[in-house]
Amino acid sequence: MEEGCTFYFVRHGQTYFNHYKRMQGWSNTPLTPQGREDVRRSGRGLADVEFDAAYTSDLSRTIETATIILEENKKGKDLTLKSMPEFREVFFGSFEGSDVDETWAKVNETMGYSSVAEMWAETSIPEQMNAFKK
């Protein structure tokens, strides 16, 4: 019988930029108390999963998230967390830290749609990222 490989992807907990609706990609903002508690709940839900490895981006919010999950895990106490910049989220350039709604309105204006909702429905993520660059 063939054995497979299972990957568990967990998004970092809420950060202060998330809480204040600010654009966040490479900005290294910390987890909020609510973010830490949400991660602890996720960790408890994964408590019986036997992880063979754990990887994060090199940003503190992802390292803290993975550390909390491994603390809650009954079988992952001996794992060494591997942090890699290759796992970072997308970079928003000069928009990092900007208001989310204002930023998406500017991107929408660049793309020429009648609303942000229409832009999201009608365009791909690569097209949206190219509009950020413009």
Buried (B, 14 or more C-beta within 10 A) or exposed (E): EEEEEEEEEBEBBBBBBBEEEBBBBBBEBEBBEEBBBBBBEBBEEBEEBEBEEBEBBBBBBBBBBBBBBBEBBEEBEEBEBEBEEEEBBEEBEEBBBBBBEEBBBBBBEBBEBEEBEEBBEEBEEEEBEBBBEE
